[in-house]
Amino acid sequence: MDVSSDERLVDKYISENRTGPAVKLLFDIIIRCSRGRDFSKAESLREKLMEVDPMALSEIIGSAEIIEEEKSGSLDKVHMNVWSGLYGKLTPEESNALFYSMKEAVYEANEYIFKKGDHNSMLYFINQGELKMVYEQKGKEILLKRLRPGDMAGQDTFFSISVCTTSLSTLSRVKMNYLENDVLARWNKEIPTLEPKLKDYSLRIESAHDLLRKKGMDRRQVERHNISGKVAVQMINASGNPVGKAFRGELSDISSSGISFYIKTSDRKNASILLGRNLDLLFAVTGNAALEKITQTGTVIGVSYHLFNDYIIHLKFAKEFDPKLIGEIKRSANAGSRPKT
């Protein structure tokens, strides 16, 4: 919206000491800019209005109310619905300040948002898509969490000065809003109640430190059995439909809750992409006719790196493995370990 000619007329009124017409025209321009959603311009003109005539209280207060009203009516309804729990704790003024401080970002699948060791100063609000938060330790990637709409990321480094302890990357196309850390200084001057409310809300969401602590404290020992054989692997999407080409691997071990298998690839990225993905498996256990064709579905929760382009993939089953089949595998493993007589 071009209001430059009206602004020049305001300046002319001011130079002629015609405060009344200047105030009236400024108020009119602010209304037009607000309804045209040029809120930055509207707010700068309101500041000018206060400078021209600090006693024009009706216009000063009225213009503030109009700006806030138009802002509220222009909020992204999809975003507001996803984050209704957060905005429900804020006043209209705080909601507008939060939303209009945000920027938008779109990422394609398999892109990093941040990596372990990075200095990240952003707070991310996920509106659409899926991401994975992983922790790397001794050559192994551990899936901490799959993030979906309504999840927040980056709070560990947004509210404090520290480096990222985890990595965050996309599993699908992702749309999100984000805040830059320098907004906090402005809020402290203009709307000091907002940061404490946002921080309090973020503390209710599991942070990277919470997830790491949980991983360390909640390690359940499940009996695993060594197995050998081939496995055919197909990546699937959230609807269960195949994605990309199937590939093969070599079985390593199995339990009632998951399975591990080796794959070979010269590109580490190809293995890392599997972390957090849903897979369909078709496998047969060597030396056991009863286990010639087994199908299972699950989520990759770990990727370990080995020499000579070997990677071991750790998958958690969507449903617990049949105890009878586990018994068959255990008997086969024990039979194979007994010395020949």
Order of alpha helices (4+ residues) and beta strands (2+ residues): alpha-alpha-alpha-alpha-alpha-alpha-alpha-beta-beta-beta-beta-beta-beta-alpha-beta-beta-alpha-alpha-alpha-beta-beta-beta-beta-alpha-beta-beta-beta-alpha
